[in-house]
Amino acid sequence: MLHGGSLPHLTPEETLAPILSALESVLGSARPVALHQPHFAGREWDYVKDCLDTGWVSSVGAYVTRLETALQDYTGVAHALAVVNGTAALHVCCLLAGVIAGDEVLLPTLTFVATANAVSYCGATPHLVDVSPVTLGVDAIRLAAYLEDIAELRGDTCYNRTTGHPLRALIVMHTFGHPAELDALAELCRRYRIVLIEDAAEALGSFYRDQHVGQWGLLSAVSFNGNKIVTTGGGGAVLTNDAALAQRARHLTTTAKQPHPWAFVHDQVAYNYRLPNLNAALGCAQLEQLPDFVSRKRALAQRYQHAFAAVAAGHIVNEPQDTRSNYWLNVLQLHPAYGHLRDALLETCQARGILVRPAWELMHRLPMYRDCPRMDMSTAEHLERHLVCLPSSVDTGSVDTGSEHA
Ligand SMILES: Cc1ncc(COP(=O)(O)O)c(C=O)c1O
C-alpha cells in the first residue's frame, strides 16, 4: 500500500533517502540538472540566421505568419496571433473578453502570478477560487456550489451578490500541462453567462478528450517563455476560433494602426505586443519538434512514475482521466504525513545540484491579492505544502543532451 495507509516512523533522512535515490535513478549522475531548459536540436540556427541575413528581425516578417499557421495546424484552433509573451496574450484575452474596471474575474489561486496580473491590467479584480486535487486546475464541482451561493444572473450578466460587481470571466489554467475539467467548466460558464478564457501557457501539446486545449475558451493564451515546452526566447500567442475577435486581437497588438503604406493613424489606445520575426523564427524551428518534445516528456513522466512506484513518502502527479498531458513539469506530491519535509527535500536537492522548486506562492497570499474576494482554499493550501516540481527538460536524464545551454 503506497498511499493512505499507516506509515512506519522514520527519521527525515530515512524518509528522504528513497526519494533521492528514485530521483537519481531517473536523472543519472550529471550535475547540475535544471528544472527546465530549452532544447535546440532542429533548424533554429538556420531560421534565425535567415532573419539576420535578410534584415527581417522586427515585428513584421514571414516567420510570424508561419508560426501562427503552424500553431493553428497543430492545435486545430482557427486563429493564432503571436505576441511578445504569455502575459501579454492573457491581457489581450481579458480585454477582448470585455473585462473592464470594476469587474471580477474568477481564477485559480494556484497559478503563476501572470494570470492574476492580466486581470489587474484591465482594472478588474481577481476573484480567487480553489483547485481540484486531481487536475490541480479549477475544481468544477466546488466552483458550481460556490457560484450557487454568490452568483446572481441579471439579464445576460452575472453578478457577485456580495460585492455587486459583474463576474465577467473565468480563467482556467492547465497546471503543469494537465488539462482542467474543460467540459464541466465550459458548461458552468454557459449557465452563468461568464466568458471562459484558458490560460494554456503551460499546455501547448496537451489534449482534453482528443482535442487540443484552447478550444473551450472564447480566447486562450499560450507562452513560449524559455522554460516552456517550446520557446521563442520570450513570446506567446492568443488563440481563438472567432474570426472577428482574431481581427481585433491583431489590431490591438499592433498599436491599432490603420493599414496604410506610410501614414501613422491609430484609432484607439492599443499595445505594441506583436512578436518580432527573430523570435518567431526560433519558434518555427521549435514547433517542428513539438510532437517529439511531447513524446520525450511523456516518456520522462513514465520513468518518474516507475521510479517512484515503490516510494511511500509521495507519488508523481498523473494526467487526469480523458486527457493527454504534455507533462510540461513533472511534480512529486508528498504524502500528507510528510509535508513538513518539503523544504528539507528542496534544500537537499538544491545542494546536490538537482534544481527542484516548490509550487507558486498562492495568489491569495501575495500582498496585492490578499484582499481579493475568494472561496475556501483548503485544497490549494494542502497542495502547495506538498508539491515539489522535478527536473523536466526534454532531454532530462537522457545521454544525448542536445541543448546549447550550459
Ligand atoms: C500559468 C502561466 N500563465 C502565464 C504565464 C506567462 O507567460 P510569459 O512568461 O510568457 O509571460 C506563465 C509562464 O510564464 C504561466 O506559467
The ligand as an ORCA input file, in Angstrom:
! r2SCAN-3c Opt
* xyz 0 1
  C       0.253     29.672    -15.925
  C       1.039     30.755    -16.599
  N       0.390     31.825    -17.059
  C       1.035     32.806    -17.692
  C       2.392     32.759    -17.889
  C       3.051     33.931    -18.513
  O       3.779     33.641    -19.646
  P       5.033     34.555    -20.034
  O       6.146     34.233    -19.083
  O       5.340     34.149    -21.434
  O       4.614     35.974    -19.922
  C       3.118     31.631    -17.425
  C       4.551     31.411    -17.611
  O       5.461     32.086    -17.595
  C       2.417     30.607    -16.748
  O       3.051     29.525    -16.281
*
